[in-house]
Amino acid sequence: MTWMIYGASGYTGRLVADLAVDRGERPVLAGRDPAKVAAVAAPRGLPHRTFDLSDPEAVDAGLEGVDVVAHCAGPFSATSAAMVDGCLRNGVHYLDITGEIDVFEAVFARHEQARGAGSVLLPGAGFDVVPTDCLAAMVAAELPTATHLDLAFQASGGISGGTLKSALEGAALGGRARIDGEVRVVPMGWRRREVPFPSGPRRVTSLPWGDVSTAYRSTGIGNITTFAHLPGLDRAGARSSRLSQALMRTHVVQRLGKAAIGAVVRGPGLTARSRSWVEVYAEATDDSGRSVSAALIGPDTYDLTADSVLRAVNALQSEPPEPGAHTPSTAFGADFVRRLHGIRIIEPARR
């Protein structure tokens, strides 16, 4: 079977391509810039194609003979819909590495179209949101009466330009949480709490994360808040949050910010990634005060993403779920995260 990495000249796309080669696979590399795609494909001896997502006919030609697309070209708010369109027209399975709530919601809204096309749509097949989604499904299975779900992470290491550009867009939207089954706008940092990560307790602050969308689809729990331990975030007040959000909304800040990111940020190198790690925590509670929690420790988030994408592609080729829009855990089960290299699970515990 033939699979494709679109956005192969980007930071994460190159990581996925390198890992694929290391594992003896030969994906088709693709993107919109012929020179950049060729520069990645040639030294790796991989086939390549170029097409612009704004041209549906070019997309259809580019997807000819392809069974699965790993879409790595962000920000996904600008690229996902066109690639999903192409995959549905051509009966191709789609996965991406987004963490953008609105992109998840848009993809999930196309569930029935995907069923009719015989395609699987799997947004969030990387660090956004495989570990959190699978942990959420684990604790929800242990506490079927759960009404609230908290998910938190902390990570070391650097960040890529694509991730920063998506974060810049997200900052303009403010905080989000799932409240009584609905995605609601809330102030950034509207909740703070202490989380018992495997390495020790940390103060975490709420921020919008893809699980506000995905965990609801995976667990049915109606109240979901996502948190992170980020230096300085816990000191940001509501007033400063509103001011920064208003500033981030301006076209000038978005344009200049993305230009600066593109010119300066290159993403962490191999040495930095080898020293990096991530911890994830999930806690489900019900109205009787019962709770179940679980945690995991994993490698650098970008290495985790590349590994997860390859394993998801392989699973879509060998054991595809029913056509439709899925989260990682609804596609492959909550134990999918256990397949990833370097993952250690702290099993669900009741309190």
NORRA-V421419 format. One record per pair of residues at least 12 apart in sequence whose C-alpha atoms are under 7 Angstrom apart, sorted by the first residue. I is the first residue (numbers start at 1). J is the second residue. Records with the same first field share a line. If there is no record, write none. Layout:
I: J ; J
//
This chain:
1: 67
2: 27 ; 65 ; 66 ; 67 ; 68
3: 27 ; 28 ; 66 ; 67 ; 68 ; 69
4: 27 ; 28 ; 29 ; 30 ; 66 ; 68 ; 69 ; 70
5: 27 ; 28 ; 29 ; 30 ; 69 ; 70 ; 71 ; 72
6: 29 ; 30 ; 31 ; 69 ; 70 ; 71 ; 72 ; 73
7: 30 ; 31 ; 71 ; 72 ; 73
8: 29 ; 30 ; 31 ; 37 ; 72
9: 36 ; 37 ; 40
11: 160 ; 267
12: 72 ; 302
13: 72
15: 306
16: 306
19: 306
20: 310
26: 46
27: 46
28: 46 ; 47 ; 48
29: 41 ; 46 ; 47 ; 48 ; 49
30: 48 ; 49 ; 50
31: 50 ; 51
32: 50 ; 51 ; 52
33: 50
34: 50
49: 62
53: 82 ; 83
56: 86
59: 86
60: 86
66: 92
67: 92 ; 93
68: 92 ; 93 ; 94 ; 313
69: 93 ; 94 ; 95
70: 94 ; 95 ; 96
71: 95 ; 96
72: 96 ; 97
74: 162
75: 162 ; 165 ; 166
76: 98 ; 103
77: 103
88: 114 ; 117 ; 119
91: 117 ; 118 ; 119
92: 119
93: 119 ; 120 ; 121
94: 120 ; 121 ; 122
95: 121 ; 122 ; 123 ; 125
96: 122 ; 123 ; 124 ; 125
97: 123 ; 124 ; 125 ; 126 ; 128
98: 123 ; 124 ; 128
99: 124 ; 128 ; 129 ; 209 ; 210
100: 210
101: 209 ; 210 ; 212 ; 213
104: 123 ; 213
105: 213
107: 325
108: 325
110: 325
111: 324 ; 325
112: 324
114: 323 ; 324 ; 325
115: 323 ; 324
118: 323
119: 323 ; 324
120: 323 ; 324 ; 325
121: 324 ; 325 ; 326
122: 325 ; 326 ; 327 ; 328
123: 327
125: 308 ; 309 ; 312 ; 328
126: 304 ; 305 ; 306 ; 308 ; 309
127: 301 ; 304 ; 305
128: 210
129: 210 ; 211
130: 328 ; 337
131: 337
132: 151 ; 280
133: 211 ; 214 ; 215 ; 328 ; 329
134: 329 ; 334 ; 335 ; 337
135: 282 ; 294 ; 334
136: 215 ; 282
137: 218 ; 219 ; 329 ; 334
138: 334
139: 283 ; 284 ; 292 ; 293 ; 294 ; 348
140: 219 ; 284
142: 292
143: 292
145: 286
146: 221 ; 284 ; 285 ; 286
147: 221 ; 222 ; 223 ; 285 ; 286 ; 287
148: 221 ; 222 ; 223 ; 224 ; 284 ; 285 ; 286
149: 221 ; 223 ; 224 ; 225 ; 283 ; 284 ; 285
150: 224 ; 225 ; 226 ; 282 ; 283 ; 284
151: 225 ; 226 ; 227 ; 281 ; 282 ; 283
152: 226 ; 227 ; 228 ; 280 ; 281 ; 282
153: 227 ; 228 ; 229 ; 279 ; 280 ; 281
154: 228 ; 229 ; 278 ; 279 ; 280
155: 277 ; 278 ; 279
156: 276 ; 277 ; 278
157: 272 ; 273 ; 276 ; 300
158: 267 ; 268
159: 267 ; 268
160: 265 ; 266 ; 267 ; 268
161: 261 ; 262 ; 265 ; 266 ; 267
165: 258
171: 245 ; 248
172: 245 ; 246 ; 248 ; 249
173: 245
174: 187 ; 188 ; 245
175: 187 ; 188 ; 207 ; 208
176: 208
177: 208 ; 212 ; 224 ; 225
178: 212 ; 222 ; 223 ; 224 ; 225
179: 222 ; 223 ; 224
180: 222 ; 223
181: 222 ; 223
187: 238
188: 206 ; 207 ; 238 ; 241
189: 205 ; 206 ; 207
190: 206
191: 205 ; 206
192: 204 ; 205 ; 206
193: 205
197: 279 ; 281
202: 229
203: 229
204: 227 ; 228 ; 229 ; 234
205: 227 ; 228 ; 229 ; 233 ; 234
206: 225 ; 226 ; 227 ; 228
207: 226 ; 227 ; 228
208: 226
209: 226
212: 224 ; 225 ; 226
214: 327
218: 327 ; 329 ; 330
273: 300
274: 300
276: 299 ; 300
277: 298 ; 299 ; 300
278: 297 ; 298 ; 299 ; 300 ; 301
279: 296 ; 297 ; 298
280: 295 ; 296 ; 297
281: 294 ; 295 ; 296
282: 294 ; 295
290: 351
291: 350 ; 351
292: 348 ; 349 ; 350 ; 351
293: 348 ; 349 ; 350
294: 346 ; 347 ; 348 ; 349
295: 345 ; 346 ; 347
296: 343 ; 344 ; 345 ; 346
297: 343 ; 344 ; 345
298: 342 ; 343 ; 344
299: 342
307: 340
308: 340
//
